[in-house]
Amino acid sequence: MIMVVITFLLLLVSVLVGVAFLTLLERKVLGYIHIRKGPNKVGFVGLLQPFSDAIKLFTKEQSFPIYSNMFIFYLSPAINFVLALILWCCIPFYTFNLSFSFSLLFMLSVSSLGVYTIMLAGWSSNSNYALLGSLRSVAQIISYEVSLFLILLSFIFLIGSFNLYDFSKYQENIWFGALLFPLVLMLMVSLLAETNRTPFDFAEGESELVSGFNVEYSSGGFALIFLAEYASILFMSMLGVYFFLGGDLNSVFFFFKVVVLAFFWIWVRGTLPRYRYDKLMNLAWCSYLPASLMLLMFYFGLMSWSKIFIN
C-alpha cells in the first residue's frame, strides 16, 4: 500500500512537470506560427518561464465576487484539477500502481464527472457570461461523449478487453491508426471537443462571453482550471498513443509519440479558427453519431464472422 502511494505521488509530480513544459511548448510553437520567438528570457531559452508564470499566478491578488456562491465557486476548480489528476490512475504502469482490468471504464467515468465542475464553476460565479460559457461547455462535452463512447466500443469489440495494456498487445504487427483510419480521425476530433480546445473552445468565446466560464476567476482558481485543462490534453495524447499508435510504455518511442500528439493539439490551435456552435452540434449528432454506430455494427459483425470462421 505504501508503494502504491509513493508511485502515485511520483506520477502526479511527473504529470505536473509535464504540464509545465507543455505550456512552454505551446507558447513556443504558437510563437513560431506567428513568426516570433515566444518566451526566451527567463532561464536558458525560456525553460524557467512556466515556473515563473505559476509563481506569478498563485501570488496574485484573489478576487472575491460578492454575489457568487463562495464555497462552490472556490471548490469547483480544485475538484476539476483533482479529477484531471485521478484520470492518470488508469494508465497501466508495470509497478505497484493501480493497473486494473477495467481502466477504460474508469477513465470514462472520471472524465464525465468533469462536466459537473465546469457547470458549477459557471453557475456559482453568478455572472451571465460565466453561466452561458458553462452551459455551452456542458452541452458540448455531453454531445461528444456519446460518439466518443461508441467509437471506443469499436476498439473494445476488436480487442475484447477494457484494459489499456491489451491495446499495445494487439498492435504489435500493425497499428490501429492504419487499420481503422476513419475511426481514428473521428476519435481525434472527439478528443479535441472533450478537452474544450480550438476549434471547439466555445466555453471561452472572447467576442461574445468576455472570457467564458472562468471570467470571474483570478489567481489560484484561474491557475487550477488551466492546469486541469493541460493535464487533460497530456492524458488524451497518451490515450491516443494507446488506442492507435501501438503504445508500449517500455519503449522510449512511446513518449516521443505522446509529444507528437500534444504538438498536434497545439498545431490545431495555431491553425484553425473557432467553429460555429450549431455546426459543432450538427457534427456530433448528425454525422459522428450515425457514422460511429455504422462502424460499430460493421466491426461487431466482423468479429462475429471471424469467430465463426476460426471456430
CORLINCOR-V235811 format. One record per helix or strand of 3 or more residues. SS is the DSSP state (hx for helix, st for strand). FROM is the first residue (numbers start at 1). TO is the last residue. If there is no record, write none. Layout:
# CORLINCOR-V235811
SS_FROM_TO / SS_FROM_TO
This chain:
# CORLINCOR-V235811
hx_2_33 / hx_44_46 / hx_49_59 / hx_70_90 / hx_103_124 / hx_128_159 / hx_164_169 / hx_176_179 / hx_181_194 / hx_202_204 / hx_206_209 / hx_219_244 / hx_252_271 / hx_277_310
